[in-house]
Structure formats: C-alpha cells, structure tokens
Amino acid sequence: MAEDTYPYPEDEFDDLGKQRTPQGVHRAPRPWWRVWGPLIAVVILAPLVAFGLVRLAAGGSNEADPTPTVSPTSEQTTTEGETGGEETSAPEGTDPSEGDGASEEPTETATPEPEIDRSVAVSVLNGASVQGLAGRTQEALQALEWTSVTAGNYTSAQPTVSTVFYRDESLRAAAEAVAADLGIEPVTELGDIASITVVLRSDFTE
C-alpha cells in the first residue's frame, strides 16, 4: 500500500512493521538428509536393533544352563552299539561258568619215569663194624631183582653216614633206586668208583 493513500498517521506500530522482513518466503530449502534421515533410520535401524535383542536373549539363556541335555534314547543307542547288540544268554540247564569242550585245557600227560637197569654192578661195603651186615644187605638187594651185587668191608672214615655213590650221570637213576630200596637218603656222584657203591654206617637199619 502506497504512503500517499494511507489515511492514518504513522505510529510506533508502523515503524516496527517497516523494520520486519517477510519470513518463510525467502527461506532456503531444507537438505534431503534432514527430510529422509529419520525415515531411513526407522526402516534400517529398527530391524537391526530387534535382531540384536533376540541374539542377546538367546545368549543369556545358554549361559544360564551350560549343561547339555542328553537324551535317554541316545544313551541307549550308544550302549547297544558298544556291546554289539543284545546279550545272549546261556541255554537252560547249563552252567555259564563252564566253557565248551574246545576251551578246556588239555590234560597234561605225566612223563614216564626212566626204566631202571637193575643189572648194573652194585658194591655193598660194611663200614659199621657189624658182623655180616654187607652180606645181608646184598641178599636184600638181590631179592629186589638187583642181579649184580657184591659185598665187602670198608675201613675209611668217610662218609660218616650211610651213602650211595655213583660214577657218573648215566648211573644216577639206578643209584637213587638202590638208595630208595635200602632207605638211604644221601646219593652222591664220585668219579673214582667203578659203578655204584653203597657204604653202610652204624645209622643203617636192616
């Protein structure tokens, strides 16, 4: 409105109006990120926040119960797999502790004793100073099927007890048999004799 057509005198309100400039008409346009930023934040960030909350809740439940739950069915399956299936029971009327014939240990066969040669030469010597002791012992051995027995006297101081001597290992079994027949315990190897020699001392009993 022109000043010459304004019918009223100017006052302080008119002065204030002149000092003001129009607002909003010449305002600069707002940038796009200020317009679309909130919408983008809602669309993109909201799912991410929701996903993070779900993961956090799931992680908290696992920490509260760290021990895994074992299914009885899986334990039973594992046990059967280790034992090879169902157990087989022994037939009725049988003792499970008894094995079959194939598992029994074979009976050991007793080693037969070597056959004694009672024809070897046996000399009986009387060292007990008892009249006729060697002769009676000779007859006793002959009665036990010793076929080559001679009798004589013995004057040496050794041995001090009745003893059966044998020349070498080949005559050991026969010497032990003579000692058993006469009840004499000492049996000794002596290389200086001809075959088997029996020395009788005072401890000998007929």
BELLINQUI-V398320 format. One record per helix or strand. SS is the DSSP state (2 for helix, 1 for strand). FROM is the first residue (numbers start at 1). TO is the last residue. Records with the same first field share a line. If there is no record, write none. Layout:
# BELLINQUI-V398320
SS=FROM-TO + FROM-TO
This chain:
# BELLINQUI-V398320
2=3-5 + 12-19 + 32-64 + 72-83 + 101-103 + 133-143 + 169-182
1=122-126 + 149-153 + 163-166 + 187-189 + 196-200
